[in-house]
């Protein structure tokens, strides 16, 4: 509560405010220059008009019926008030907090020629709708990686700079542990979002912009800086998907992004690199809040590239053409390994997060929340989460916890959805279970080198730093120093007595035949990087082949599309139908003509399945299902198929790359090719002329993972001290790994996720 003081007369609004408010705002909103009665009683007598931090805010409150159902998805459901945020400053001598009208969070003493350094902790007070909110916030140390770089172009020359201003905070409302706040303070107080009993949103009235269309008929707001509602607890319920190893979903994952601002976005932000870069980082800060809470996946920015002179690719009205053009640019000109690209119109490759060829997507222009939503949807698609059709939303197991706003992947007009449905979370779990997302498990290092106890990073002068107390085991770590006798404080390889598990202790299960079980090294509390078998290994009792960490078989693909009762059709179906070159069997299409498969390629053409369902589990049917059956050798043979179109226009109705099509043969681009033609990097050959000396597994990083009592780079050294220990029931898990991304925030922010080690939307 504020100390009593005689209320001064309301100050006049700064001249920087617009002369008139947009006509679309509700009539209840007072017009300048008079301030509403909701302003704090102790406003400063005068505020400098040049300071963006002194601008009043629009405060939004969403009203809903008692049942929680949406009452109205128009702007009439949004109540607005003008309010004046104040910063809370703690005074030592008075032992209390006082309000201050300057919202700047820069540290008092700055080093010359360096980027501005912002305070680690801050508090703000906001009065609106008859209530007082105090926001306690902390700098988001996970947002920018240690390799964070800003890139721009002038006169065909490339300029790079390290670091960048970091003013992006997350926190909560004081007194409400279930609330969430995300905001930036680089240029006043912006982009703050919160969740309380009702949803509130706030934005500076100092910036006006044109309304932007979302992918769907979502609410449009004239203001370009809306406030975003966030979320409550994490959803972990499962239903029809296989049980997931706890160590994969519960282990923190890291998605590393590179943002590419195109020239239009640069112009929209007053041709200011600082403004457009801060906008991009603000969007990622909001996405990180949502993904961390619900998907146990942090989103980290590794670089921002701004096309300040001109666009580097043609931005076409054809969304897929823009997507492919940006993909080519990423492969040819981005030196870091890029696995995901994002431009316009919310297009992304389904499940492509760890694939250099398919980790791309595109997003629309918009204000902060619309771009947060659209980029979040595209990232989710890369993580194997699909759009929520109306038919699926009606199912009880797909219940959306956001009853008023709806869920993120719903193709509806709900206002500011901020939750994933149970189905969406289960799809992400299934994606991990199949071996996807292996690139997400390397923990990046933080940007700033200043030591701070409690930020979750072990820095110079620290022996341990668990971040939140719940991430530590017992009393292993005290004030970032290990307790007497403790060797570790957290992580899958640290036991409850603060000691390292012995070398060979299993710390991360293999999720399928193509994954590799990781073991503790014996001298660290953290589990090694998440690796999988090199492409080409046999799997599923040698019926399939490993490809990008997944076991590829026609049976598995049929089950993924049509459900667990489906299976791949018999060889007879492929040999008969795919050589005919009709709708019921082919190797693709050239214009209006179906292409015949050669006898050599029949098992890489149209996917034929038995016992298919009426509706596919993923994607949508393009055209009609082709139910076909024959009597063959005295029995009825089911040879059915369908063109399954994903949101990225990919047709899953054809056999996937990596699927076996003969002895030492795999499919690639609907052709059956030898494994050698895939140019797979091999592991060291031992003295017995065998890969890894016959005593290990070759990983996707071309390193040998030795079995049992063998060691060395080629597993040729006998090491009897090494023994494998099975782990007891699951305990708490620590963080472990990474994924990179490059993207493009539509119309302007092209985002490509680049992954460290093998990555996803990305950047290495």
C-alpha positions as a printed Julia matrix, in Angstrom:
764×3 Matrix{Float64}:
   0.0     0.0     0.0
   1.16    3.52   -0.71
   1.84    6.0     2.12
  -0.97    8.55    2.55
  -0.34   11.81    0.78
  -2.54   14.65   -0.44
  -3.48   13.92   -4.04
  -1.97   16.5    -6.37
  -3.81   17.66   -9.42
  -3.48   15.21  -12.32
  -0.54   16.07  -14.56
  -1.06   16.89  -18.17
  -0.27   14.18  -20.64
   3.08   14.43  -22.42
   2.92   16.01  -25.87
   4.26   12.76  -27.35
   0.85   11.16  -26.9
  -1.34   10.89  -29.99
  -3.84   13.74  -30.38
  -6.75   11.32  -30.55
  -7.37    7.72  -29.69
  -8.48    5.23  -32.33
 -12.23    5.02  -32.8
 -12.15    1.24  -32.24
 -11.52    1.62  -28.54
 -14.54    1.14  -26.27
 -16.52    4.26  -25.32
 -15.66    3.63  -21.66
 -12.07    4.66  -22.33
 -11.5     8.3   -21.4
  -9.94   10.52  -24.01
  -6.79   12.58  -23.43
  -5.82   14.89  -21.95
  -7.7    14.1   -18.73
  -6.51   11.09  -16.73
  -8.93    8.54  -15.26
  -9.55    8.3   -11.53
  -7.69    4.95  -11.41
  -4.31    6.72  -11.4
  -2.21    6.31   -8.26
  -2.84    9.01   -5.64
   0.8    10.14   -5.55
   1.68   10.9    -9.16
   4.69   13.09   -9.76
   3.79   16.73  -10.47
   5.43   16.67  -13.89
   6.88   14.07  -16.17
   9.31   14.64  -19.02
   7.61   14.18  -22.36
  10.77   12.84  -23.92
  10.95    9.86  -21.61
   9.18    6.8   -22.97
   9.05    5.4   -19.47
   6.77    8.2   -18.38
   3.95    7.3   -20.75
   0.66    6.08  -19.3
  -0.55    2.6   -20.13
  -3.74    1.1   -21.41
  -4.8    -1.63  -19.02
  -6.93   -4.46  -20.46
  -9.2    -6.73  -18.45
 -11.0    -9.66  -20.01
 -14.45  -10.53  -18.73
 -15.92  -14.03  -18.91
 -19.1   -15.67  -17.78
 -19.21  -17.55  -14.51
 -18.93  -20.83  -16.35
 -15.65  -19.74  -17.85
 -16.97  -20.01  -21.38
 -16.24  -17.27  -23.85
 -18.97  -14.7   -23.83
 -17.81  -12.52  -26.68
 -14.71  -12.64  -28.84
 -14.97   -9.07  -29.98
 -13.29   -6.04  -28.51
 -16.45   -5.45  -26.43
 -15.19   -8.19  -24.08
 -12.12   -6.09  -23.28
 -12.4    -3.38  -20.63
  -9.77   -0.64  -20.76
  -8.4     1.85  -18.29
  -5.48    4.23  -18.48
  -3.03    3.67  -15.65
   0.41    4.9   -14.71
   3.01    2.25  -13.8
   5.47    3.13  -11.05
   8.77    1.59  -10.07
   9.22    0.44   -6.47
  12.53    1.4    -4.85
  13.64   -0.05   -1.53
  15.01    2.52    0.95
  17.39    1.11    3.54
  16.87    3.75    6.19
  13.07    3.55    6.07
  13.07   -0.24    5.58
  10.25    0.0     3.05
   9.52    0.59   -0.62
   8.56    3.87   -2.22
   7.19    4.57   -5.69
   9.25    6.24   -8.37
   8.0     7.45  -11.75
  11.14    6.66  -13.79
  10.8     3.07  -15.0
  14.39    2.64  -16.21
  16.09   -0.53  -14.92
  19.64    0.28  -16.03
  22.27   -0.17  -13.35
  23.38    3.1   -11.77
  27.02    2.77  -12.76
  27.74    1.79  -16.36
  31.09    1.07  -17.96
  31.93    3.27  -20.93
  31.63    1.89  -24.47
  29.77   -1.19  -23.2
  26.18   -2.28  -23.72
  23.77   -1.04  -21.06
  23.59   -3.36  -18.07
  20.19   -3.78  -16.42
  19.42   -4.68  -12.82
  18.97   -8.35  -12.04
  15.84   -7.73   -9.95
  13.17   -5.02  -10.06
   9.61   -4.34   -8.9
   6.78   -2.29  -10.4
   3.43   -1.15   -9.05
   0.33   -0.86  -11.25
  -3.13    0.26  -10.16
  -6.06   -0.76  -12.34
  -9.68   -1.92  -12.0
  -9.74   -1.07   -8.31
  -6.73   -3.26   -7.51
  -3.03   -2.73   -6.9
  -0.59   -5.11   -8.6
   3.07   -5.37   -7.6
   5.23   -7.16  -10.16
   8.44   -8.76   -8.89
  10.68   -9.59  -11.84
  14.1   -11.12  -12.51
  16.31  -10.8   -15.59
  15.81  -13.86  -17.85
  19.39  -15.17  -17.84
  18.44  -18.07  -20.14
  17.26  -15.88  -23.01
  20.62  -15.08  -24.66
  23.41  -17.6   -25.13
  27.12  -16.96  -24.56
  27.6   -16.91  -28.35
  24.87  -14.34  -28.92
  25.7   -12.19  -31.97
  23.95   -9.35  -33.8
  24.49   -9.13  -37.58
  23.5    -6.38  -40.03
  24.37   -5.23  -43.55
  25.45   -1.86  -44.96
  26.47   -1.3   -48.58
  26.8    -5.03  -49.22
  29.14   -5.42  -46.23
  28.45   -7.6   -43.2
  28.92   -6.28  -39.67
  28.93   -8.45  -36.55
  28.85   -7.44  -32.91
  28.91   -9.56  -29.78
  26.49   -9.21  -26.92
  23.58   -6.77  -27.0
  21.29   -5.02  -24.53
  19.53   -7.47  -22.22
  16.46   -5.98  -20.55
  14.05   -8.95  -20.67
  12.45  -10.04  -17.43
  10.18  -12.76  -16.11
   8.52  -12.98  -12.71
   5.19  -12.97  -10.93
   2.63  -10.88   -9.09
   3.6   -10.48   -5.47
   1.5   -12.74   -3.27
   0.35  -15.03   -6.08
   2.76  -17.88   -6.82
   0.6   -19.13   -9.71
   0.88  -15.89  -11.67
   3.39  -15.24  -14.45
   4.87  -12.01  -15.81
   7.07  -11.36  -18.86
   8.21   -7.86  -19.82
  11.01   -5.75  -21.28
  12.36   -2.4   -20.11
  14.74   -1.4   -22.92
  12.54    1.5   -23.96
   9.99    1.97  -21.23
   7.87   -0.85  -19.86
   6.53   -3.09  -22.65
   5.18   -6.52  -23.45
   4.32   -7.42  -19.91
   1.92  -10.3   -19.49
   0.35  -11.87  -16.5
  -2.18  -14.39  -15.29
  -4.3   -13.78  -12.21
  -7.95  -14.44  -11.33
  -8.81  -12.6   -14.53
  -6.54  -11.93  -17.49
  -5.0    -8.48  -17.64
  -2.95   -6.84  -20.36
  -1.1    -3.55  -20.48
   0.59   -1.51  -23.14
   2.12    1.91  -23.57
  -0.13    4.45  -25.27
   2.96    6.09  -26.71
   3.04    3.77  -29.69
   0.25    3.3   -32.17
   0.29    1.0   -35.17
  -1.99   -0.49  -37.76
  -3.94   -3.65  -37.01
  -2.36   -6.87  -38.19
  -4.22   -9.93  -39.4
  -3.45  -13.15  -37.57
  -3.4   -16.52  -39.29
  -7.01  -16.96  -38.21
  -9.78  -14.47  -37.53
  -8.27  -13.56  -34.21
  -9.07  -10.29  -32.52
  -7.32   -7.32  -34.04
  -6.08   -4.46  -31.9
  -4.99   -1.1   -33.19
  -2.34   -0.83  -30.51
   0.96   -2.39  -31.53
   2.06   -3.3   -27.99
  -0.61   -5.47  -26.36
  -0.2    -7.29  -23.13
  -0.24  -11.02  -23.16
  -1.9   -13.32  -20.65
   0.15  -16.28  -19.54
  -0.49  -19.59  -17.93
  -0.81  -21.56  -14.8
   0.56  -25.02  -13.96
   2.21  -27.55  -16.25
   0.16  -30.23  -18.01
   1.64  -33.7   -17.95
  -1.37  -35.94  -18.47
  -1.09  -38.69  -21.06
  -3.79  -40.61  -22.83
  -3.51  -42.68  -25.99
   0.22  -42.25  -26.66
   2.87  -44.69  -25.39
   4.31  -44.19  -21.92
   7.31  -41.87  -22.14
  10.53  -42.33  -20.2
  10.44  -39.65  -17.54
  14.06  -38.76  -18.18
  13.23  -37.46  -21.67
  10.17  -35.25  -21.17
  10.94  -34.11  -17.62
  14.57  -33.32  -18.46
  14.9   -29.65  -19.41
  15.39  -29.13  -23.14
  16.9   -26.12  -24.92
  15.79  -24.76  -28.29
  18.36  -22.29  -29.63
  17.07  -19.7   -32.1
  18.57  -17.29  -34.55
  16.24  -14.47  -35.58
  16.44  -12.91  -39.05
  14.64   -9.57  -39.46
  13.84   -8.85  -43.09
  13.95   -5.36  -44.59
  10.24   -4.66  -44.13
  10.43   -5.41  -40.43
  13.48   -3.16  -40.2
  11.52   -0.29  -41.83
   8.47   -0.91  -39.63
  10.66   -0.28  -36.59
  11.8     3.16  -37.73
  14.87    1.72  -39.49
  16.39    1.17  -36.08
  18.42   -1.97  -35.51
  18.1    -1.53  -31.76
  14.29   -1.34  -31.94
  13.84   -4.29  -34.29
  16.31   -6.46  -32.36
  14.62   -5.64  -29.05
  11.24   -6.46  -30.58
  12.47   -9.89  -31.69
  14.0   -10.68  -28.3
  10.82   -9.55  -26.54
   8.77  -12.01  -28.6
  11.16  -14.87  -27.76
  11.02  -13.89  -24.07
   7.25  -14.46  -24.11
   7.56  -17.75  -26.02
  10.2   -18.93  -23.56
   7.75  -18.34  -20.69
   5.08  -20.52  -22.3
   7.35  -23.31  -23.55
   9.27  -23.55  -20.26
   6.1   -23.85  -18.22
   4.25  -26.38  -20.36
   6.76  -28.21  -22.59
   9.77  -28.17  -20.25
  11.68  -26.57  -23.12
  13.6   -23.3   -22.87
  13.96  -21.04  -25.92
  17.37  -19.36  -26.24
  18.4   -16.64  -28.73
  21.85  -17.23  -30.23
  21.87  -14.51  -32.9
  19.8   -11.79  -34.56
  20.41  -10.92  -38.21
  18.85   -7.77  -39.7
  18.58   -7.17  -43.44
  19.07   -3.42  -43.02
  20.02   -2.7   -46.65
  17.67   -4.99  -48.6
  16.0    -8.41  -48.51
  18.36  -11.31  -49.15
  15.6   -13.52  -50.55
  12.46  -12.76  -52.53
   9.49  -12.48  -50.19
   6.72  -13.92  -52.35
   2.95  -14.07  -51.93
   3.4   -17.82  -52.33
   4.14  -18.84  -48.77
   5.8   -22.13  -49.66
   8.01  -20.41  -52.24
   9.21  -17.96  -49.58
   9.8   -20.85  -47.23
  12.0   -22.7   -49.72
  13.83  -19.53  -50.77
  14.75  -18.8   -47.18
  15.78  -22.4   -46.67
  18.23  -22.09  -49.59
  19.57  -18.81  -48.15
  20.12  -20.49  -44.8
  21.99  -23.39  -46.34
  24.17  -21.21  -48.58
  24.92  -18.12  -46.5
  24.34  -18.82  -42.82
  27.61  -20.26  -41.58
  26.12  -21.79  -38.47
  24.24  -25.05  -38.84
  20.59  -24.1   -39.36
  17.74  -26.52  -38.83
  14.65  -24.3   -38.71
  13.69  -21.16  -40.62
  10.66  -18.95  -40.0
   9.2   -16.3   -42.25
   5.5   -15.54  -42.94
   2.05  -17.06  -42.7
   2.63  -19.63  -40.0
   4.06  -22.38  -42.2
   6.51  -24.88  -40.74
   7.73  -28.39  -41.43
   6.03  -30.85  -39.12
   8.52  -32.5   -36.75
  11.5   -30.93  -38.53
  13.27  -29.48  -35.51
  16.37  -31.68  -35.78
  16.51  -31.98  -39.56
  18.77  -29.6   -41.52
  16.55  -30.08  -44.59
  13.12  -29.76  -42.93
  13.65  -27.61  -39.86
  12.08  -24.53  -41.42
   8.88  -22.48  -41.1
   7.43  -19.04  -41.8
   5.42  -16.52  -39.75
   3.32  -13.4   -40.27
   3.9    -9.75  -39.4
   1.99   -8.48  -36.43
   2.15   -6.83  -33.06
   3.97   -8.56  -30.24
   1.31  -11.0   -29.12
   0.14  -12.05  -32.58
   3.75  -12.74  -33.54
   4.36  -14.54  -30.26
   1.37  -16.75  -30.95
   2.22  -17.44  -34.59
   5.91  -18.09  -33.97
   4.97  -20.31  -31.02
   2.63  -22.29  -33.27
   5.35  -22.74  -35.89
   7.87  -23.85  -33.28
   5.32  -26.3   -31.93
   4.83  -27.75  -35.43
   8.59  -28.27  -35.66
   8.32  -30.16  -32.36
   5.72  -32.56  -33.75
   2.6   -30.74  -32.49
  -0.17  -30.33  -35.06
  -3.09  -27.95  -35.47
  -6.21  -28.71  -33.42
  -9.18  -29.35  -35.74
 -12.72  -28.8   -34.49
 -13.34  -32.55  -34.4
 -10.46  -33.15  -32.0
 -11.34  -30.25  -29.7
 -14.65  -31.97  -28.88
 -12.89  -35.04  -27.47
 -12.59  -35.09  -23.7
  -8.97  -36.28  -23.76
  -8.04  -33.16  -25.78
  -9.53  -30.81  -23.21
  -8.17  -27.28  -23.42
  -7.3   -25.85  -19.99
  -7.69  -22.3   -21.31
 -11.48  -22.23  -21.28
 -11.78  -18.53  -22.13
  -8.89  -17.92  -24.48
  -8.71  -21.35  -26.07
  -5.47  -23.23  -26.79
  -2.42  -22.26  -28.82
  -2.82  -24.77  -31.66
  -6.55  -24.15  -32.18
  -7.34  -22.56  -35.54
  -9.9   -20.19  -34.02
 -10.38  -16.54  -33.22
  -9.76  -16.77  -29.49
  -8.06  -13.84  -27.83
  -4.45  -14.43  -26.74
  -4.39  -18.2   -26.14
  -1.52  -19.14  -23.85
  -1.93  -22.87  -23.16
  -1.33  -26.12  -25.02
  -4.1   -28.71  -24.91
  -3.54  -32.16  -23.43
  -3.41  -33.59  -26.96
  -0.7   -31.13  -27.99
   1.47  -31.98  -25.0
   0.96  -35.7   -25.62
   2.03  -35.23  -29.26
   5.27  -33.6   -28.11
   5.87  -36.55  -25.79
   5.24  -38.98  -28.64
   7.64  -37.01  -30.86
  10.37  -37.42  -28.23
   9.45  -41.08  -27.76
   9.95  -41.77  -31.48
  13.47  -40.35  -31.22
  12.74  -36.81  -32.41
  14.28  -33.81  -30.71
  17.61  -35.46  -29.9
  19.22  -32.1   -30.61
  17.39  -30.38  -27.75
  19.43  -31.82  -24.9
  22.63  -29.72  -24.8
  22.49  -26.96  -22.22
  23.85  -23.66  -23.63
  25.99  -21.29  -21.61
  24.58  -17.94  -20.53
  25.49  -14.59  -22.05
  26.86  -12.51  -19.23
  30.0   -13.37  -17.3
  29.05  -11.5   -14.14
  28.69  -13.98  -11.31
  25.3   -14.23   -9.65
  24.39  -16.91   -7.16
  20.96  -18.4    -7.83
  20.73  -18.05  -11.61
  21.26  -21.76  -12.3
  24.7   -21.4   -13.92
  27.98  -22.42  -12.27
  30.2   -19.38  -12.86
  33.65  -18.2   -11.83
  33.99  -18.44   -8.06
  31.03  -20.84   -7.67
  31.12  -24.56   -6.95
  27.42  -25.08   -7.58
  24.34  -23.09   -8.57
  21.02  -24.9    -8.71
  18.86  -21.91   -9.48
  15.55  -22.77   -7.84
  15.92  -24.66   -4.59
  13.74  -27.47   -5.93
  16.45  -28.24   -8.49
  18.96  -29.03   -5.73
  19.25  -32.25   -3.76
  18.84  -31.74   -0.02
  21.54  -29.55    1.45
  24.24  -30.23   -1.15
  24.61  -26.57   -2.17
  24.69  -23.59    0.2
  25.12  -20.09   -1.2
  26.67  -21.54   -4.36
  29.3   -23.49   -2.43
  29.21  -27.27   -2.09
  28.54  -28.48    1.43
  31.36  -30.21    3.27
  31.84  -33.65    1.69
  29.56  -32.93   -1.28
  30.83  -33.5    -4.83
  27.72  -32.31   -6.67
  24.35  -30.72   -6.04
  22.09  -31.55   -8.98
  21.79  -33.5   -12.22
  20.95  -37.08  -13.25
  24.44  -38.29  -12.23
  24.29  -36.81   -8.71
  22.76  -38.95   -5.98
  20.82  -37.84   -2.92
  23.97  -37.94   -0.77
  25.62  -35.31   -3.01
  28.05  -37.82   -4.57
  28.67  -38.7    -8.22
  27.11  -41.91   -9.45
  29.8   -44.35  -10.49
  30.99  -44.47  -14.06
  28.64  -46.65  -16.07
  25.49  -45.72  -14.15
  22.58  -45.36  -16.6
  21.35  -41.75  -16.58
  19.18  -41.52  -19.73
  17.25  -44.42  -21.22
  17.22  -45.16  -24.93
  13.7   -44.33  -26.13
  13.83  -46.7   -29.13
  16.12  -49.07  -31.05
  17.88  -46.14  -32.71
  18.63  -44.23  -29.53
  21.71  -44.73  -27.36
  21.54  -45.13  -23.6
  23.72  -42.54  -21.86
  25.86  -43.39  -18.82
  27.37  -41.22  -16.11
  31.07  -40.39  -16.59
  31.83  -40.77  -12.88
  33.26  -37.27  -12.45
  30.22  -35.06  -13.13
  26.65  -34.68  -11.95
  25.38  -34.12  -15.5
  24.43  -36.75  -18.06
  26.41  -36.69  -21.36
  24.88  -35.23  -24.53
  21.89  -37.07  -25.99
  23.15  -39.07  -28.99
  21.53  -41.61  -31.29
  22.79  -44.29  -33.65
  24.27  -43.32  -36.97
  21.88  -43.52  -39.94
  21.69  -46.97  -41.51
  21.77  -49.15  -38.39
  19.23  -51.98  -38.37
  16.32  -51.69  -35.91
  13.02  -53.38  -34.97
  14.49  -56.9   -35.29
  16.28  -55.76  -38.45
  12.99  -54.96  -40.19
  13.77  -51.23  -40.21
  16.64  -48.76  -40.55
  17.66  -45.9   -38.27
  17.3   -42.46  -39.84
  17.61  -39.2   -37.87
  17.15  -41.11  -34.61
  13.91  -42.83  -35.66
  13.32  -46.45  -36.68
  11.85  -46.23  -40.18
   9.54  -49.01  -41.34
   6.39  -48.99  -43.42
   4.57  -50.53  -40.43
   5.61  -47.64  -38.18
   4.59  -45.03  -40.75
   1.15  -46.64  -41.22
   0.61  -46.68  -37.44
   1.69  -43.04  -37.14
  -0.84  -41.96  -39.77
  -3.76  -44.37  -39.33
  -3.49  -45.58  -35.73
  -2.11  -48.52  -33.79
  -4.28  -51.13  -35.57
  -2.87  -50.29  -38.98
   0.18  -51.95  -40.56
   2.07  -51.9   -43.82
   0.51  -53.82  -46.7
   2.13  -56.93  -48.11
   4.87  -56.73  -50.74
   2.39  -57.92  -53.37
   0.49  -54.6   -53.05
   3.58  -52.49  -53.74
   4.78  -54.66  -56.61
   1.37  -54.62  -58.29
   0.02  -51.08  -57.69
   3.07  -48.79  -57.63
   4.21  -50.0   -61.04
   0.85  -49.05  -62.6
   1.19  -45.29  -62.15
  -2.41  -44.59  -61.1
  -4.05  -42.79  -58.2
  -3.97  -46.09  -56.28
  -0.23  -46.62  -56.74
   2.56  -44.4   -58.08
   5.9   -42.71  -57.43
   4.63  -39.14  -57.52
   3.0   -36.82  -60.01
   4.23  -34.78  -62.96
   1.56  -32.17  -63.62
  -1.65  -34.16  -64.01
   0.11  -37.44  -64.76
   0.84  -40.11  -62.15
   4.37  -41.51  -62.4
   5.03  -45.23  -62.51
   7.59  -46.69  -60.12
  10.35  -48.83  -61.55
  10.45  -52.33  -60.08
  13.57  -51.25  -58.2
  11.7   -48.36  -56.47
   8.25  -49.83  -55.72
   8.85  -49.87  -51.94
   9.67  -46.14  -51.94
   6.51  -44.92  -53.67
   2.89  -44.59  -52.55
   2.44  -45.83  -48.96
   0.02  -48.77  -48.86
  -1.45  -49.83  -45.52
  -3.89  -52.39  -44.15
  -6.67  -51.68  -41.63
  -6.67  -47.91  -42.04
  -9.01  -45.69  -40.03
 -11.64  -43.36  -41.42
  -9.7   -40.23  -40.43
  -5.88  -39.96  -40.18
  -4.28  -39.18  -36.82
  -2.16  -36.41  -38.33
  -2.59  -34.02  -41.25
  -5.64  -34.04  -43.5
  -6.62  -36.17  -46.49
  -5.92  -34.6   -49.87
  -8.53  -36.0   -52.24
  -9.99  -39.39  -51.36
  -8.73  -42.46  -49.56
  -7.94  -45.21  -52.08
  -9.32  -48.43  -50.53
  -8.11  -51.36  -52.61
  -8.09  -55.09  -51.92
  -7.19  -58.25  -53.84
  -7.44  -61.98  -53.38
  -3.88  -63.22  -53.41
  -2.76  -66.75  -52.61
  -6.15  -67.61  -51.19
  -6.58  -64.62  -48.89
  -7.89  -61.05  -49.07
  -5.04  -58.51  -49.14
  -5.71  -54.89  -48.08
  -3.76  -52.33  -50.18
  -5.23  -48.96  -49.1
  -3.64  -45.51  -49.07
  -4.27  -41.79  -49.08
  -2.5   -38.5   -49.6
  -1.88  -37.1   -46.09
  -1.16  -33.4   -46.46
   0.62  -31.59  -43.64
   0.45  -27.85  -43.03
   3.82  -27.48  -44.8
   2.31  -29.14  -47.92
   4.37  -32.29  -47.33
   2.56  -35.45  -48.46
   3.05  -38.24  -45.91
   1.16  -40.56  -48.23
   4.53  -41.65  -49.66
   7.11  -43.89  -48.0
   9.46  -41.8   -45.83
  13.16  -41.3   -46.52
  15.31  -43.79  -44.62
  12.8   -46.65  -44.88
  14.44  -49.95  -45.95
  13.65  -51.09  -49.48
  16.06  -54.0   -49.86
  19.28  -55.48  -48.43
  21.53  -52.52  -47.41
  19.13  -50.2   -49.27
  17.06  -47.21  -48.06
  14.55  -44.85  -49.66
  15.54  -41.3   -50.58
  13.31  -39.01  -52.66
  11.15  -42.0   -53.73
  14.19  -43.86  -55.03
  15.7   -47.02  -53.54
  19.4   -46.34  -52.98
  22.34  -48.06  -51.32
  23.22  -46.99  -47.79
  26.68  -45.99  -49.06
  25.09  -43.37  -51.35
  23.85  -41.46  -48.27
  27.47  -40.37  -47.57
  27.19  -41.25  -43.9
  30.32  -40.37  -41.91
  31.74  -43.48  -40.31
  33.34  -44.03  -36.92
  36.95  -45.1   -36.3
  37.92  -48.56  -37.56
  39.72  -50.71  -35.0
  42.51  -53.25  -35.37
  39.99  -55.93  -36.31
  38.92  -53.84  -39.34
  35.54  -53.35  -37.7
  33.73  -50.11  -36.86
  34.45  -49.3   -33.2
  36.44  -52.57  -33.1
  33.15  -54.42  -32.89
  32.82  -53.34  -29.25
  30.73  -50.19  -29.59
  28.0   -48.26  -31.39
  28.69  -45.53  -33.94
  26.78  -42.36  -32.98
  25.32  -39.58  -35.12
  28.41  -37.51  -34.23
  30.68  -40.23  -35.7
  32.03  -41.15  -32.26
  32.18  -44.62  -30.75
  29.99  -45.35  -27.72
  31.77  -48.32  -26.19
  29.96  -51.27  -24.66
  30.58  -52.9   -21.29
  34.25  -53.06  -20.34
  35.68  -51.46  -23.5
  37.07  -47.94  -23.88
  39.06  -45.69  -26.23
  38.11  -43.69  -29.3
  37.76  -46.95  -31.27
  36.68  -49.14  -28.3
  39.82  -51.27  -28.65
  41.02  -50.89  -25.05
  39.89  -53.44  -22.49
  38.78  -51.62  -19.34
  37.53  -54.03  -16.65
  36.84  -51.17  -14.21
  33.95  -50.01  -16.35
  30.69  -51.66  -15.45
  27.08  -50.79  -16.18
  24.76  -50.04  -13.28
  21.01  -49.93  -13.68
  19.38  -46.94  -12.12
  16.88  -47.12   -9.25
  13.41  -45.54   -9.47
  13.42  -42.1   -10.99
  14.43  -39.11   -8.89
  14.61  -35.44   -9.83
  16.36  -34.7   -13.05
  18.68  -31.88  -13.97
  19.07  -30.01  -17.23
  21.11  -31.26  -20.15
  21.1   -30.18  -23.77
  20.33  -28.08  -26.91
  18.76  -27.24  -30.18
  19.37  -24.29  -32.47
  17.05  -22.34  -34.62
  16.97  -19.68  -37.24
  13.74  -18.07  -37.87
  11.87  -15.36  -39.49
   9.27  -13.52  -37.6
   6.99  -12.91  -40.44
   7.15  -10.23  -42.78
  10.06   -9.41  -40.89
  11.27  -11.74  -38.39
  12.46  -14.78  -40.27
  13.4   -17.26  -37.64
  15.54  -20.31  -38.24
  16.22  -22.62  -35.42
  19.74  -23.85  -35.55
  20.69  -26.68  -33.31
  23.92  -27.38  -31.49
  24.99  -30.8   -32.43
  22.21  -31.75  -34.68
  19.55  -29.32  -34.29
  16.23  -28.0   -34.99
  14.71  -24.92  -36.3
  18.27  -23.75  -36.15
  21.66  -22.25  -35.49
  24.76  -23.8   -34.01
